[in-house]
Amino acid sequence: MLRVRKSAVGWAVAVALTATGLTPASPAAARPQPGPTIEWRPCAKDATAECGTVSLPVDWNRPRGERFELELARRVADPATREGALVFGPGGPGDSGVDRVVDGSSRFSPDLRRRFDIVSFDPRGTGRSHPVICSRQLLGRQPQVITDQAQFDATLADNALLRADCRARTGALYDHVDTTSAARDLDAIRVALGERQLTFHGSSYGTLLGQRYAELFPGRVRAMVLEATMDHSLGTRAFLETQAVTAEDAFDEFLNWCSRSADCALHGRDARALWAGLHSRAERGTLTDPDRGGATLAPFELSRLAHKQLYDTWRWPGLAEWIVRLEGAGTSRVDTLSDEAVAPYPFAVFCQDWSLPVRDYREYAGLVRRSAQLAPDLRYPPALFAVVTCLGAPTPVADPQHRLRVRTDVPLLIAATVHDPASGYGWARNVARQLGRHGVLLTYQGWGHGSYSSSPCVRQTVDAYLIDLVVPTQDASCPAVEPEV
């Protein structure tokens, strides 16, 4: 283990630059500006937590222009043991950090909660922070899987209509929900909390926020954990292929558990053959879901719903039982559509963070075939829908993929799971290579999307890093914890 000495930064300079959004070269930087503040109040849902807002620029390149209110929540530490604030970066995109905190922040250990205020937020464009709003009808026209060139062309046209509709309903913020803007929001949160440096734990999509912050503000990072990290250096083909391999590996591990555990409803059966039969029925349009009122399950939806149940091992028994119910499901009925004319669209950030161009249907179909070859059971990786919904997005995107350029004093801690169904272990290893000596990889040998909550070993290692800046050795590893039912 390596203990890193806490380094100092120019506090007054950092506050001034963060508050104004200006660089040192700007003449206006000499004019002092008030820093961001948060007025805390008891949360309506649970008065033991505190909620608040901070006013931030819609466009950080125009810090005196239009503003929006970013919603936050916190649970304060024991005053006798408090050392600072720990900011949690929620995943998704679209997860609510406010809900995470108000609902208890139980994902963090009692020791961390004694030492740090647990703070999180709804990122710009999501939840309570000026959400992106779009026509429900136009959102519903997005296909899960494109079937021919005519539908490819129609999707391009519909996506253009959707972007215009979202912009008209949401306002100027629609064009500024990228993670670079969110990283500047995060630094404003740091200032408003009175923290000289940032202590941060990001999960899943929240790791992009942490990575970008570390690139923009390396001297302001005290400690940063990237759990279930994403690799923001991949192009269209690599992005799809790596997620397909990751999802298939997790499904294999689920089937392996079923073969060795009598707690699996599929134990003793040829589960892979049964699953293949369900896929065939989905392709024919004859598969229905008894858990959703007998709604017809398309092939993409079948894969997506199964993939989601692989995120936590405690869900595995339920996944097996669902597969058994699918096998005997009856005829379908038509679902009643919502009467709401509009719906939130938190996925808008993705199309401003990723450039995933596809020239035409022929190229798209090749990507789909390759994904099915790499993942014969879960044939449609969730990333495939990202390609569809971002077709025709304006380029260049605000926060394009690139190799990381991080120069922090303390190494970032990458907490990775070997059989993570969503953020593959290969992504974590590639991020660690990009970080070099500015990152260290902690490997959990088990399963699930994330590891802090499922592995006592990971939790202890992460806590030691966040509390005392004890950095684990390179290639540190924690053993798998067998699924509990």
N, C-alpha and C positions, 0 to 999 in steps of 0.2 A: 504494500500500500504506500502511496505517496501523499503526503500532506502538503497542500499548496498554501503558501502565505498569501493572505488577502492583500491585494494591491490597491493603491489609491488612484483616484482619477480627479481631474479638475472639476469639482462639484459645481462651482458657480458657473463655469463655462458650459458644462453639460446642461444645467437647468435652463440657461438662457437660450441655447441653441434648440433644445427640445421644445420649449414653449413657443418659439417663433417659427420653427420649421425652416430656419434660414441656415446657410452655411457660413463659415467664418469670412468668406470672401465678399459677402453681401454688405453693402454700406448700411442697410437698415438694421443690421445686427447690433449696431451700437446703441440703438434706441431700446431701452428696457421694456419688456412686455410682461404682463402678469402671467405667472405660471398657471397651469391647469389645477383645478381644485375639485374635490369630491365632497358633497354634503351627504353624510351618511344618515340613514333613518332606519327604524325597524322594518324588516320586510313584512309585507302584508300577509304572506302565506305562513311565515314562521318568524315571530318577533325576536327569537334568539339569534337570528342572523341579521346583518345590516345590508341594506340596499342603497344604491346611489347612482348618480349619473355624472359624467364628465363631458363638457362641451368641447368638441374637436372639429377641425376643419374638414369639410368634405374632400377638398383637394389640398394635399399638403404642399403643393407648389404655389398655392394661393392661400397662405395661412390666415389672411384677413378677409377672405371671402365667405361664402356660405358655410354654415356649421350644422352639425347634428349632435344628438345626445346619445352617448354610448352608455349602456346600462351595465352596472357591476354589482357584485355581492361579495360579502366577506364574513368570515367567522373569526373573531379575534382570539389571539393566544392568551394564555395565562400571563398577566402582567409581571409576575414574579420570575418567569422563565423566558419571556418573549425576547427573540433576537432579531425579528424583522418580519417581512411579508414574503410569502411564497405565492407567486402568480401561476395559476394553472391555465394552460392553453387548450381549449376544448377541440375535439375532433370534428368529424363530419365529412365535408363542410356542412355547417348548420347546427351542430350540437350547441346546446345552451350551457355556458359556464355558470350563468346565474342559477339555473336549476340545479346544477351540480352542487353548488355551495348551499343553497337554501334547503335542499333535500338532505344535507348532512355532512358532505365532504368526507364520508366514511372511507373513500378510497385511500386516504392518507392515514398513516399510523398515529396512535395517540401521542407518541413522542414528537412527531412533526407538528401536530396540532397544538401541543404545548409551547413549542419554540417559535412557531410562525403563525401570523395571521394567514388564513387560507383565503385567497382572493381569486375570483375569476370574473368573466364578463361574457356577454354575447357579442361576438365580433361584428364589425360594421356590416350592414346589409342582412343581418340575421336576427332572429328572436325579437327582443325588445329594442334593438339598436337600429332603428330606421330600416326595417326589413325590406328587401326587394320584393315587390308585389307585381304579379303578372296575371293575365287572363287565364282562367282555369281551362277554358276551351282550347286555347292555343297550346297550353302545356299538355293537354290530353291528346293533341294531334301528333306528338312526338312518338315515332315508332320505337319499340324495344329493339327490334332487329329489322334492318332494311332488306327487302327481298329482290329488288330489281333496280335498273337505272332510272325508271320513271319515279319510283318512290324516293330514290336518292335525290333526284332533282326537286321533287316536291318538299322533301325535308329541308333542303337548302332554302327554298322560298319561305317555308313556314318558320324556319329559325330566324330569318330576317324580320318577318312580321312579329315574332315573339320578342326579339330584342327591342324593336321599336315600341311595342306595347309596354314592356317592362320599364323602359326608359321614361315613357310618358306617365306611367302610374307612380313610379318611384322617385323621379326627379334626378338631379345631377349626381346623386350618390351612386346611381346604377353603374356609372362608368368608373367608379373609384372603390370597388370592393376587393381589389387585389391584395395579396398578402404583403407586398411592399408597403402599401398604405396602412395595413393592419399593424405592421411592425413599428411604424411611426406612432400609431395609436398606443402600442404597448409601451413605448418609451415615455409617452405622455402619462400613462398610468403610473409608471415607475416614479416619475417626478411628483405626481399628485399624491402618491402614497408616502412621499418623503424618504424614499430609498435611494441611497447613494449609488448602489449597483443593484442589478436585477437578479433575483433568485427565481428560477423558472422551471416548471415541469410541463412539457408538452406531450400530448398523446395523439397518435395517428396524424390526422391532418394538422393538428396543432404543432406537430414537429416542423412543418414548413415555416410556420410563424417563428419558431425558435431559431431555425437555421438562418432565416432572413435577418432576424434581429442581430444574431451573432456576426453576420457579415457587415451590417450597417453600423453597429455600435459595439465593436469588440471590447473596448475598454470599459464598458458599462455592464459587462457580464460578471456576476459574482460566481454563480453556479447554474448549470443548465442541464436538465435531463431530457433526452429525446426517447420516449417510449413508443415502440411500434413505429419506427421512423419511416418516412417516405423518402424515396430517392428522386430528387427533382432534377435529374440530369438525363432522363430517358426520353427518346423520341416515341412516335406513335407505335411502331412495331415492337420495340423493346418494352414499352410500357404494358401493352396488351399481353405479350408473351410471358413476361415475368409474373404478371398477376395470374395468368392461366395456370402456370406451373405451381405457384403458391397455393391457389385454391384446390387444385387436384391433390397436392400433397396433404393438405388438411383433411380432405375427404377420405383419402387413403388411411390416415391415422384414425379417423372415426370408425371406418370399417374394421380396422385392426382391433380397436377397442371392443367392437361388437363381437368379434370372433373369440376374444378371450374373457369377456365379461357376461355372466348370466343376467346382469342388470339391463342389458340391451334387449329391446323387444325383438330384434332381428337375430339374436343369438341362435346359432345352429342352423341358420338358413343361408342360402346363397344370396346375400344382400346385394351384391353387385349386379347379379342377373335381374333381381327384382327391380332395382333402380333403373336398369336399362329398359325394362318393360314400361316403366312409368314414363321415361323419356319418349319412347315410341308413341305412347298414347297422347302425350302432350303434342308431339309433331302432327298427329292426326286430328287434334282438336277435341279429343274425347276424355281428357283427364280433368277431373274436377277436384276442388279443395273443400273438404267437409268443414274445415275450420273457418272458412269464409263464405258460409251459406251456399256451398255448392258452386261457387264461381269457377268458370273454366280457367285452367292453368295453361298458359302458353309456355313453350320451352324455356325462354329466357327467365320468366317469372319462377318457374320450377327451380332452376339453378340458383337464382337470386335468393329465394326463401331458404333453401337448404344452406347456402353459403353463409347467410346471416346467423344460422344456428350453430355454426362452427366457431363463432367468436369466443365462446366460453365453454369449458368442458362440462359445466353443470347443465348446459342445454342439450348435451348429447342424448340423454335418455328421451327427452321430449322430441328430438329430431327422429329418433328411431320409431317412436310411437306414431308420429305424424306420417312417416312413410308407410307404416302398416295401415293407417286409416286411408291414405291415398289409394292403396291397393284395392280396397273394397268400396271406394266412393261411388255414389250413384250418379244420376243425371244432373245436369247443371241448370242453374237459373240465371237470369240477367240481374246483375247488381244495380241498385238504385244509385244514380249519380248524385253528387252533391249539388245542392241548389245555389251554393256560393258562386258568384261570378268571378271572383279573384282568389288567388292562393299565393302564399309566400313561396319564393323560389331561391332557397339558400345556395343552390348549386351554381348560381351565376358567378360566384368567385372562381370556380374551377376554370371557366373559359377565359378568365383574365390571368390565370396562373400557368396555364398549360397551352402550348401550341401543338395540336394533334391533327395536322392536315391529312386529308385523304382526297386524292384527285378525283376519283370516280367510283362507280359501283364495282367495277372489276377489281380495283385495288382493295376496296372494302371487303368484298367477298373472299379475297385471298387471305385477309387478316382473320376473318371468321373461321375459315377452314383450318388455318394454322392453329388457332386457339383450340379448336375441337380436337386436333391431333395431339396437342400437348396436354389437354384436359378432357379425355374421352367421357368422363362422368359428369363433371361440371363444365359443360361445353361453351358456356357463355360467361366469360369473366365480367364482373360488374363494370370494369373500365370500358367495356364495349359501349355501354350507354353514354359514357362521357364523350366518346368519339362522336356519337350521334347528336347529342345535344349541343356540342361545340362546332358542328359542321358549319363552315362559312363565317366563323367568328372573325372579327377584324384583326388584322395583323399589322405590326407586331403586337403581341399581347403585352400587358403592363409588366408582368413578372415572369419572363420566359424561363424555360429550363436552362440550366447551366451547371457546370461543376462548381462545387462550393469553394469559396475563398474566405476562410475563417482564420483569424489571427488573434484569438482570445488568449489571455494569460493563463486561465484555468482550462484544462481539457473539458470538452463537452462529454457527458456520459450517455452513451447509446445503449439503452436497455432493449435487447432484442430477443425474440422467441424463435426457436428453430422451426417450429411448426405453426407459425402465425398464419391464419388463413387469408389475411388482407394485406398487411405490410410484411412482405416476404423477408426471410432471413438474408437473402441475397441483396436486397435493398440496403439493409443495415450494414452488411460487410462493405458494400460499395461506398456508402456514406462514410464509413470509418476510414476507408482508403483515401477518400477525398480530403478528410480532415487531417490525416497524418498525425503529427504529434499534438495537434489541437483537439483530438478526440480519443476516447477509449471505449472499446466494445465490451459490454457485459452480456454474456449469452445465457439465456435460460433454455435448458434442453427439452422443455415440455411443449405445451400446446396452448392455444388461445391468442386472441388479439390483445396483446399486452401481457405483462408479467408481474408488475408491482403488487397487484392484489392477489395473485395466485401462488406466488413463491415467497415464503419467508426469507429465503436466502437473498433474493433480489431486493426485497423490501429493506432488509438490514443494510445491504450494500448501498442502496440509493439513499437511505436515511443518513448513513455515515458521510456520504458525499455532500448532501444538501446541508447538513447541520455543521459538520466539522471540516468540510472540504477534503475529506480523505478519498483520494482517487484510487480505484482498484487497479491492479496490474493489467497490462494488456492481455487480452484473451482470457480474462476472468470468466468463470463458468459456474452456473448453479444447476443442481440436478433437477430432473423432472419430478413433478408431484402428480401421482396417479389421480385420475378423475374421481371425484367424490359424487355419490348419488344419494 
